[in-house]
Amino acid sequence: MLATQLVYLIFSFLIYSFDQNPVGTIKVNRHYIDKTEVLNIHWSEYIYHRSQGLDSADAQKLYPNGSNHWYSQPANRFEPIVLITYEQALDYCAWRSKVVSERVGKKVTFRLPTPTEWKAIAEELIATDLKQIEEESEKIKKLSSKKSSPYILIAEENPKARVYHFFNNVTEMTLEKGIAMGSNNHELLNNTSTLTNNLIKYNDPHPYLGFKMHCRNRIKQNVRIYNNCCT
């Protein structure tokens, strides 16, 4: 597993020029939001770096729930990380903030969006990107009809300049503990999906619960940085 992770790290080490957006994010109205959910490949890198210097007991706390046995498999590396806790998501945000800040020489803060911020982004996306949102939903329904398993997550390996899966794939944690926003593929496929008003309460990790990060810092600098750290 370690060797596989190191291969991923070698290929993800790139140079970016930041004119406006923190890497991996896109500006929606006045908000910078991740283009994709935090993916399994990002979580594997987080574990690899964050566990350095930790004893085995503390390092074990970085891993997703034991029932997520697929996150480290190469075939699933571009799917969203799920079955993690709110506290783990916060720690990931803090780690990513530290890594990016050190590399750009400026404080950059990534965090979970508030429910209000999530709704504002959702409303803007519906107003400007509704066709893409509807196409995503149809793609998921068609893919599901071809799979024997009812559980399905969509992978995004090379995201373009737009926000992916804001209203499907996984429901997303917010900064308010126990409150997640947005629909997921289970609801979509069972015709219970809604858009901006879909607030879900949770207490534990869940197979359809993940997260994107919000950032309001603007970066103007050429910098060598890990792509995976930054979605």
C-alpha positions in Angstrom: 0.0 0.0 0.0 2.8 2.4 0.9 4.5 1.9 -2.4 1.3 2.5 -4.3 0.8 5.8 -2.4 4.3 6.9 -3.2 3.6 6.3 -6.9 0.6 8.6 -6.6 2.6 11.2 -4.9 5.3 11.3 -7.6 2.8 11.8 -10.3 0.8 14.4 -8.4 3.8 16.7 -7.7 3.2 19.6 -10.1 3.9 23.3 -10.4 0.8 25.6 -10.4 0.4 29.3 -11.1 -2.2 30.8 -8.8 -3.7 33.9 -10.3 -7.0 33.8 -8.3 -8.1 30.5 -7.0 -6.4 28.3 -4.4 -5.5 25.1 -6.3 -8.4 22.7 -6.8 -11.1 25.3 -6.1 -13.3 27.4 -8.3 -14.9 30.7 -7.5 -18.7 30.6 -7.2 -20.0 34.1 -6.6 -17.7 35.3 -3.7 -16.9 31.8 -2.5 -14.0 29.5 -3.3 -15.1 25.9 -3.2 -13.5 22.6 -4.1 -14.2 21.4 -7.6 -14.7 17.8 -6.3 -15.3 16.2 -3.0 -12.2 15.2 -1.1 -11.2 12.0 -2.8 -9.8 8.7 -1.6 -6.4 9.5 -3.2 -6.4 12.8 -1.2 -7.2 10.8 2.0 -4.4 8.3 1.4 -1.9 11.2 1.0 -3.2 12.8 4.2 -2.7 9.6 6.1 0.8 9.1 4.7 2.0 12.6 5.6 -0.1 13.2 8.7 0.9 10.0 10.4 4.6 10.8 10.3 5.8 11.0 13.9 2.5 9.6 15.4 2.4 6.5 17.4 0.3 3.6 16.0 -2.7 4.5 18.2 -2.9 8.1 17.0 -2.1 7.1 13.4 -5.0 4.7 13.5 -7.4 7.6 14.2 -6.7 9.0 10.7 -8.2 6.0 8.9 -11.9 5.9 7.8 -14.3 3.6 9.4 -13.2 0.0 9.1 -16.2 -0.9 6.9 -14.6 1.4 4.2 -12.4 -1.3 2.9 -12.2 0.1 -0.7 -10.7 3.6 -0.2 -7.1 2.6 -0.7 -7.8 0.4 -3.8 -6.3 1.9 -7.0 -9.6 1.5 -8.9 -11.4 3.7 -6.4 -8.8 6.4 -5.8 -10.8 9.2 -7.5 -14.1 8.5 -5.7 -15.0 10.6 -2.7 -13.8 9.6 0.7 -16.7 8.4 2.9 -17.3 6.8 6.3 -15.2 9.4 8.1 -16.2 11.5 11.1 -16.8 15.2 11.4 -13.6 15.5 13.6 -11.6 13.7 10.9 -12.9 16.2 8.3 -11.8 19.1 10.5 -8.4 17.6 11.0 -8.0 17.2 7.2 -9.0 20.8 6.7 -6.4 22.0 9.2 -3.7 19.8 7.6 -4.4 21.0 4.1 -4.4 24.6 5.3 -1.0 24.1 6.9 0.5 22.4 3.9 -0.7 25.0 1.4 0.2 28.0 3.6 3.8 26.7 4.0 4.1 26.3 0.3 2.7 29.7 -0.8 4.2 31.7 2.1 0.8 33.1 3.0 -1.9 31.9 5.4 -4.5 30.0 3.5 -7.5 28.6 5.5 -9.6 25.7 4.2 -12.6 24.7 6.2 -16.1 23.2 5.8 -18.7 25.6 4.5 -21.4 26.8 6.8 -25.0 25.8 5.8 -25.7 29.3 4.7 -22.6 29.3 2.5 -23.5 26.0 1.0 -27.0 27.3 0.1 -25.6 30.4 -1.5 -23.2 28.3 -3.6 -26.1 25.9 -4.5 -28.3 28.8 -5.6 -25.6 30.2 -7.8 -24.9 26.9 -9.4 -28.5 26.3 -10.1 -28.7 29.7 -11.8 -25.6 29.2 -13.9 -24.9 25.5 -14.3 -28.3 23.7 -14.3 -27.8 21.9 -17.5 -24.6 20.3 -16.2 -26.3 19.4 -12.9 -29.1 17.6 -14.8 -26.6 15.8 -17.1 -24.7 14.5 -14.0 -27.9 13.1 -12.5 -28.8 11.3 -15.7 -25.3 9.9 -16.0 -25.6 8.5 -12.5 -29.0 6.9 -13.2 -27.7 5.3 -16.4 -24.6 4.0 -14.7 -26.6 2.6 -11.8 -28.8 0.6 -14.2 -25.8 -1.2 -15.5 -24.4 -2.2 -12.1 -25.4 -5.1 -10.0 -24.7 -3.2 -6.7 -27.2 -0.5 -5.6 -24.3 1.4 -4.0 -22.6 3.8 -6.5 -20.1 6.6 -6.3 -18.8 8.6 -9.2 -15.1 9.2 -9.7 -13.6 12.5 -11.1 -10.0 12.0 -12.3 -9.4 15.2 -14.3 -12.0 17.9 -13.2 -12.3 20.9 -15.4 -13.2 24.5 -14.3 -16.5 23.8 -12.7 -18.0 22.3 -9.5 -18.8 18.6 -9.7 -21.5 16.6 -7.8 -22.8 19.4 -5.6 -26.2 17.9 -5.7 -25.5 14.1 -6.0 -22.8 11.5 -5.2 -22.4 12.3 -1.5 -24.2 14.6 1.0 -21.6 17.1 2.2 -20.7 17.9 5.8 -20.9 21.6 6.9 -19.1 23.5 9.6 -22.1 22.9 11.9 -21.5 19.5 13.5 -24.2 17.0 12.7 -25.6 19.0 9.7 -24.9 18.0 6.1 -26.3 19.5 2.9 -27.2 18.3 -0.5 -28.5 15.1 -2.0 -26.6 11.9 -2.7 -26.8 9.0 -5.1 -29.1 6.9 -2.9 -31.7 9.7 -2.7 -31.2 10.5 -6.4 -31.9 6.9 -7.5 -34.9 6.6 -5.2 -36.4 9.9 -6.5 -36.2 11.6 -3.1 -33.6 14.1 -4.2 -34.0 17.9 -3.8 -31.5 20.7 -4.4 -31.0 23.7 -2.2 -33.2 22.7 0.8 -31.9 19.2 1.4 -30.5 19.4 5.0 -29.6 16.1 6.6 -28.8 15.5 10.2 -26.2 12.8 11.0 -24.5 11.4 14.1 -22.0 8.8 12.7 -20.0 8.2 9.5 -22.1 7.1 6.6 -21.4 5.5 3.1 -23.0 8.6 1.4 -21.5 11.3 3.6 -18.4 13.2 2.4 -17.2 16.8 2.1 -15.8 19.6 0.0 -13.8 22.5 1.4 -14.4 26.2 1.4 -11.6 28.8 1.1 -11.9 32.6 0.9 -8.2 33.3 0.5 -6.8 34.5 -2.8 -3.3 33.4 -3.9 -1.0 35.2 -6.3 2.2 33.3 -6.6 4.0 30.5 -8.5 4.5 27.6 -6.2 5.5 24.0 -6.2 2.7 22.1 -4.4 1.2 18.6 -4.0 -1.9 18.5 -6.2 -3.5 15.8 -4.0 -3.3 18.0 -0.9 -5.5 20.5 -2.5 -8.1 18.5 -4.3 
